[in-house]
């Protein structure tokens, strides 16, 4: 069985948002409300304001990370994470598909972001004056991020923002030059937070080729299994690390219920976890959550629903 303790789902007291991100290696954050709820699942005291403060400081940074997907990464971990996850092949292809071409793309977007503070896509599009529109703007920022020049700022008016890394962090993101050191750190973090796991799981989570994941694995020692805590019930959000952090979900999701969690079309529903197993799905409307257990309702579910309400109302959701 996967360890809820390694994933911090037993909620050890006193953890900050930054400490949770550092422990997990990264927190998937293409869906910001779901990312916030991942912190809630691992802490009974954090509020949305606490996560916001860590983002604004910035202690945690939203950027393209494992698998080329948006994640929260601790700012101290950006050099080694960036060294292993930055890629521009797909970004350049998507830019070409969007009709965004030229030899000046990097200085163009870097110059537009520099000294401006966080800008929305619409604001960047206006400044680009026809050079890029729509998703082409986002892929242009992703190109800058590949070169350590851009990250995502907190939303403004419900819209994502993009900011020059030097303005937000004090300097561009410089990738760790020692790739072996970066691989070792990645494997150490991954093995600590994912138990049990294998190199194939690390490859699936990180986006590394399997051979390189095996190299990283060999650079670290096996982590002792965490001490088992009492069984817990948790409402985990969509894209939670407990669901996305391994190659296969079969060990925690019975096959007969898989379509209820993954109905198709890229949809991944939030899940009910009971002692590490996915035993239902749940949804929310505003600050109110409602669960749909596959069979019987697990003890402790009402307390989890109440805690979702507590967390979301902490910022007036």
C-alpha positions in Angstrom: 0.0 0.0 0.0 1.2 3.5 -0.7 2.3 5.5 2.3 0.0 8.4 3.2 2.6 9.3 5.8 5.3 9.8 3.1 2.8 12.1 1.4 2.2 14.0 4.6 -1.5 13.1 4.4 -1.4 12.2 8.1 -0.9 15.9 8.7 2.1 16.3 10.9 1.7 19.5 12.9 3.3 22.8 12.2 4.2 22.4 8.5 4.3 25.6 6.4 3.3 25.8 2.8 7.0 26.0 1.8 7.9 22.9 3.9 5.1 20.9 2.2 6.4 21.8 -1.2 10.0 21.0 -0.4 9.0 17.6 1.0 7.0 16.6 -2.0 9.5 18.0 -4.4 6.8 19.9 -6.3 3.0 20.4 -6.0 1.1 20.3 -9.3 -0.5 23.7 -9.9 -2.0 24.0 -13.4 -5.3 24.2 -11.5 -4.7 26.8 -8.7 -7.8 26.0 -6.5 -6.8 22.3 -6.6 -3.3 23.1 -5.7 -4.5 25.1 -2.7 -6.6 22.2 -1.6 -3.5 19.9 -1.8 -2.0 22.0 1.0 -5.2 21.7 3.0 -5.1 17.9 2.7 -1.7 17.9 4.4 -2.3 20.5 7.2 -5.2 21.1 9.6 -4.0 24.7 10.4 -2.8 26.3 7.1 -5.2 28.8 5.5 -5.4 30.1 2.0 -3.8 33.3 3.2 -0.8 31.3 4.4 -0.4 29.8 0.9 -0.8 33.2 -0.7 1.8 34.6 1.6 4.3 31.9 0.7 3.6 32.6 -3.0 3.9 36.4 -2.6 7.1 36.2 -0.5 8.1 34.4 -2.8 9.0 31.2 -0.9 7.1 29.0 -3.4 7.1 29.7 -7.1 4.6 28.6 -9.8 6.5 27.5 -12.9 6.8 24.8 -15.5 8.2 21.8 -13.7 8.0 17.9 -13.8 6.5 16.7 -17.1 6.4 20.2 -18.4 3.4 20.9 -16.2 2.8 23.9 -14.0 3.9 23.2 -10.4 4.7 25.0 -7.2 8.4 24.6 -6.5 10.3 25.9 -3.6 12.5 28.8 -4.7 15.6 27.1 -3.2 14.9 24.1 -5.4 14.6 25.9 -8.7 18.2 25.4 -9.9 18.2 21.6 -9.8 14.6 21.3 -10.8 15.1 23.7 -13.7 18.2 21.7 -14.8 16.2 18.5 -15.1 12.8 19.7 -16.4 13.5 22.6 -18.8 12.8 21.8 -22.4 12.1 24.0 -25.4 11.5 21.5 -28.2 7.7 21.3 -27.6 7.5 25.0 -26.8 9.2 26.0 -30.1 6.9 23.6 -32.0 3.8 25.1 -30.4 5.1 28.6 -31.1 5.5 27.7 -34.8 2.0 26.2 -34.8 0.7 29.5 -33.4 2.5 31.5 -36.1 5.0 33.0 -33.6 8.4 32.9 -35.3 11.6 34.9 -35.6 15.1 35.0 -34.3 14.3 37.6 -31.6 11.7 35.8 -29.6 13.7 35.4 -26.4 14.9 39.1 -26.2 11.4 40.2 -27.3 9.5 38.5 -24.4 12.4 39.1 -21.9 12.4 42.8 -22.7 8.6 43.1 -22.4 8.6 41.4 -19.0 11.6 43.1 -17.5 10.8 45.7 -14.9 7.0 45.5 -15.5 5.9 43.3 -12.6 3.3 40.6 -13.1 1.4 41.0 -16.4 -1.7 39.2 -17.6 -1.8 37.5 -21.0 -4.0 40.3 -22.3 -1.5 42.9 -21.2 1.3 41.0 -22.8 -0.6 40.5 -26.0 -1.2 44.3 -26.2 2.5 45.0 -25.7 3.4 42.3 -28.3 1.5 44.3 -30.9 0.5 41.4 -33.1 3.7 39.3 -32.7 1.7 36.7 -30.6 -1.9 36.2 -29.6 -3.8 33.8 -27.4 -1.9 30.7 -26.5 1.0 32.0 -28.5 1.6 34.5 -25.7 1.7 31.7 -23.1 4.1 29.6 -25.1 6.3 32.7 -25.6 6.5 33.0 -21.8 7.2 29.3 -21.5 10.2 29.9 -23.8 11.5 32.6 -21.5 10.9 30.2 -18.5 13.1 27.6 -20.3 15.9 30.1 -20.3 15.3 31.0 -16.6 13.8 34.4 -17.4 10.1 34.0 -16.4 7.8 32.5 -13.8 4.2 32.9 -13.0 3.0 35.5 -10.5 -0.2 35.3 -8.4 -3.5 35.8 -10.3 -4.9 39.2 -10.8 -8.6 39.6 -11.3 -8.8 35.8 -11.6 -6.3 35.8 -14.5 -2.8 34.2 -14.5 0.1 36.6 -14.5 3.6 36.3 -15.9 6.7 38.0 -14.5 10.4 38.3 -15.2 12.3 36.0 -12.9 14.8 38.7 -12.0 12.0 41.0 -10.9 10.2 38.3 -8.9 13.2 36.4 -7.5 16.0 38.9 -7.6 17.8 37.1 -10.4 17.1 34.8 -13.3 16.9 31.1 -12.6 20.3 29.5 -13.2 20.2 25.7 -13.7 22.4 23.6 -11.5 25.5 22.9 -13.6 26.2 19.5 -12.1 23.6 17.2 -13.6 24.5 14.3 -11.4 24.0 16.4 -8.3 20.6 17.5 -9.7 19.6 13.9 -10.4 20.6 12.8 -6.9 18.5 15.6 -5.3 15.5 14.7 -7.5 15.7 11.0 -6.6 16.2 11.8 -2.9 13.2 14.0 -2.8 11.0 11.7 -4.8 11.9 8.5 -2.8 11.3 10.3 0.5 7.8 11.3 -0.5 6.8 8.3 -2.6 6.8 4.9 -0.8 6.9 2.4 -2.2 8.2 3.4 -5.7 10.5 2.3 -8.4 12.6 4.1 -11.1 9.7 3.7 -13.6 7.5 5.8 -11.2 10.2 8.5 -11.0 10.4 8.6 -14.8 6.6 8.9 -15.1 6.5 11.7 -12.4 9.5 13.7 -13.6 9.3 13.3 -17.3 12.9 12.0 -17.4 13.8 9.2 -19.7 13.7 5.9 -17.9 17.5 5.4 -18.3 18.2 8.7 -16.6 15.6 8.0 -13.9 17.5 4.7 -13.2 20.7 6.6 -13.0 19.2 9.0 -10.5 17.8 6.1 -8.5 21.2 4.5 -8.2 22.7 7.7 -6.8 20.5 7.5 -3.7 20.0 5.0 -0.9 16.6 3.4 -0.2 14.5 5.4 2.2 13.1 3.6 5.3 9.4 3.3 5.2 7.7 6.0 7.3 6.2 5.0 10.6 2.6 4.0 10.1 0.1 6.4 11.5 -3.6 5.7 12.3 -5.8 5.3 9.2 -7.0 8.6 7.9 -9.8 9.9 5.6 -8.8 12.7 3.3 -10.5 14.7 0.5 -7.7 15.0 -2.0 -8.1 17.5 -4.9 -7.9 16.8 -8.6 -4.3 16.3 -9.7 -3.1 15.6 -6.2 0.4 14.2 -5.8 -1.0 11.0 -4.2 -2.8 10.2 -7.4 -0.4 11.7 -10.0 3.0 10.7 -8.3 3.3 7.2 -9.6 3.2 5.5 -13.0 0.2 3.4 -12.2 -2.9 4.2 -10.0 -3.9 0.5 -9.9 -2.6 -0.1 -6.3 -4.9 2.6 -4.9 -7.9 2.7 -7.3 -10.0 -0.4 -7.9 -10.4 -1.1 -11.6 -14.2 -1.2 -11.4 -14.2 2.4 -10.1 -11.5 3.9 -12.4 -13.9 5.5 -14.8 -15.6 7.4 -12.0 -12.3 9.1 -11.3 -11.0 9.4 -14.9 -14.2 9.7 -17.0 -12.2 10.8 -20.1 -11.5 14.1 -21.9 -8.6 14.9 -19.6 -11.0 15.1 -16.5 -9.6 13.9 -13.2 -12.1 14.2 -10.3 -11.1 14.9 -6.7 -11.0 11.8 -4.7 -11.9 10.4 -1.2 -9.0 8.6 0.4 -9.7 6.1 3.1 -6.5 4.6 4.6 -4.7 5.2 1.4 -7.3 3.8 -1.0 -9.5 5.8 -3.3 -13.0 5.0 -2.2 -15.0 7.8 -3.8 -15.1 11.1 -5.5 -16.1 14.6 -4.3 -16.9 18.0 -5.6 -17.5 21.5 -4.3 -19.6 24.5 -4.9 -18.2 27.6 -3.3 -17.0 26.5 0.1 -19.4 23.5 0.3 -18.1 20.0 -0.5 -20.2 16.9 -1.2 -18.8 13.4 -1.4 -19.8 10.3 -3.5 -18.4 7.2 -1.9 -18.2 4.2 -4.1 -19.8 2.0 -1.5 -20.1 3.0 2.2 -19.3 6.3 3.7 -16.0 6.1 5.7 -15.9 7.4 9.3 -14.4 10.8 9.4 -15.8 12.0 6.1 -18.0 14.7 7.7 -14.9 16.2 9.5 -13.1 16.4 6.2 -16.0 18.1 4.6 -16.1 20.6 7.4 -12.4 21.2 7.1 -12.7 22.0 3.4 -15.3 24.6 4.4 -12.9 25.9 7.1 -10.1 26.3 4.6 -12.1 27.9 1.7 -13.8 30.3 4.0 -10.5 31.4 5.4 -10.2 33.5 2.2 -13.9 34.1 1.6 -14.4 31.4 -1.1 
